[in-house]
């Protein structure tokens, strides 16, 4: 009997305000679409407990970190809290690493020195606990790589995922050589995303992982241009879109859907080794609580 592919979303912000507190329903719809589980990365200290709770309720994994777009309202005491929470979470099988962290050199006006301070500190926490990282990468590939090398990231140790990667092939290999997987999501569904699609087609089989970055980076069928006529806004991007997004990856790689699901899940397990202990992946599609249950 033919079975449907089982998918893993390596990056979805189920705690985002766009979901209106309906994360359990979002996860349940994703499960019906074949998305067995995923990773919820935190973006600031106030979200640490939230993503931990959602992960337990949804049967997902989580990461703890301070996002570069949030560092200007963060304090050094938040780094101390992250270290404490990460150490405590080592006993939690749903905890997979430090993230979402990184550098954003795309948004104008951000304090790059402050970003670098928080990035370096969080890399040290990851190395101290031998944890992988989930990296925010926007126009900052070389600076991210420099920080990784300074902190002792090297092949053979837990590395992580360079999320929503869109650099050069040379930069891609800089991350690959350190053991990173590269995240691909809704952006690759646009034919004009030539660089992303070329990267995806050319990197080794062991590199790509699937992600939605929900509710951000919508795929083509959910995208609405900023100058579009006023109308009801589309539904936010969500993990249930992952199987359809994966069809683009399959086409660009020349893979079947079954091969795409199996390979990307295997790649995610390599990049985030603690995922191997996830009950939801071992059991396929587990039951999940809903708001009514």
Phi, psi and omega in degrees: 000133182285132177254155178278148177300148176249128190251157177230122178266108186279000182199103177211130182267077182294344179275000185294148181298332181300337180272359172056035179074014183255034185301324181294320177293321177299314180294323179294319178295322178297319180297320178298331179278353178106006179271104187291324186194185180185189182236130177253106178274139174281159179240344177199168186303320184294347180262354185303308182294326181296313182291328176296316179294314180298320180300316180294321182289325186265349186074029178254175172260172178214160173231155181241131179184176179241115185290144181300334178283354181248000187288337182290341175251007177269162179236162177299331177296336176292328176292321176297319179295320179298317179299316180296314182294322178295318180296318178294323184286349179301335178275357183262118181294348180272350182273124187244348180163192182258121181173159007268124180234173176146208182221140177234106178257015179267314182288123182290150173088357179281145181281105183292324179297319179293319176302313182298322179299312182289325178297309182299318181295321181286327173297321179295321177298315179300315181292322181298328180255008179055047182250149173284168180235152172249115192258133168275124188231100175224108180057030188222020188302312184293320179293322177297314180299319179299318179295320178299316182292320179297328185270357175095015173290133182203159177305140179098351175243159178305129183249282178135210184232130168272100188287141177050052187289136179208054177252195177281167177295324178298316178295321177303316181290335173299317177288318181299319181296336177271358177101008183280147163270161178244132183271133178232135182217222188301331182300329183287350180281352178269125181299332181283352179279063190297319183292315180298316182293324178292317177302311182301320183290335191252341182290158179301156181305328186278007188257315188287140167233156181265146178204159172250334190056026180307137007269010184267180179043065181293149173288173185309316187285349176251356186285138176230116180301150181297330182266015180292151178301149179302134177194173178300131181295147177293160175298147179296152173303141183214163183301337180294346177281350188301316180300323178288321175300321182297336178298324177294316178300315181301317181294317182289331180268346186074030181257156166285165177297322179297317178294321179298314179297313183294316184290316182291326176293317176300318179296320179295321179295326176290317183288324181236079190302332182291345175300336182299338179269006183288119178301327184294329178280324180292327186262356181088257182241093184281161174291149180229143178291151171240171183301334184273349185260000000 
